[in-house]
């Protein structure tokens, strides 16, 4: 049988975390800003649809 190398949980986690790309603060800020822009776009579209509707519920 082939021999397998066993890692401790701590070492395995360290290896996984080391392999993941680290986002800089500016990248995180850019992602958050993009998410907010998408939310604003969605809300404007929703408002536009509501304003065009023929006054239901008034």
C-alpha positions in Angstrom: 0.0 0.0 0.0 1.1 3.5 -0.6 2.1 5.5 2.5 0.1 8.6 3.2 1.3 11.6 5.1 -0.9 12.7 7.9 -1.1 16.4 8.9 -2.4 17.8 12.1 -5.6 19.8 11.8 -3.7 22.9 12.7 -1.1 22.4 10.0 -3.7 21.5 7.4 -5.7 24.7 8.2 -2.5 26.8 8.0 -1.7 25.2 4.6 -5.2 25.9 3.3 -5.2 29.5 4.6 -1.8 30.1 3.1 -3.0 28.9 -0.3 -6.0 31.3 -0.4 -5.5 34.7 -2.0 -5.6 37.5 0.6 -7.7 40.4 -0.4 -6.4 43.9 0.3 -8.5 46.5 2.0 -8.9 48.3 -1.2 -10.2 45.2 -3.0 -12.7 44.6 -0.2 -13.8 48.2 -0.4 -14.2 47.9 -4.2 -16.3 44.8 -3.8 -18.5 46.4 -1.2 -18.9 49.5 -3.4 -19.9 47.4 -6.4 -22.4 45.5 -4.3 -23.9 48.9 -3.2 -24.0 50.1 -6.8 -25.9 47.0 -7.8 -28.4 47.4 -4.9 -29.0 51.1 -5.9 -29.6 50.0 -9.5 -32.1 47.4 -8.3 -33.9 49.8 -6.1 -34.1 52.5 -8.8 -35.6 49.9 -11.2 -38.1 48.8 -8.6 -39.1 52.5 -7.9 -39.5 53.0 -11.6 -41.8 50.0 -11.9 -43.9 51.2 -8.9 -44.2 54.7 -10.2 -45.5 53.4 -13.6 -48.0 51.1 -12.0 -51.6 52.4 -12.2 -52.0 53.4 -8.5 -52.9 50.0 -7.1 -53.7 50.1 -3.4 -54.2 53.9 -3.2 
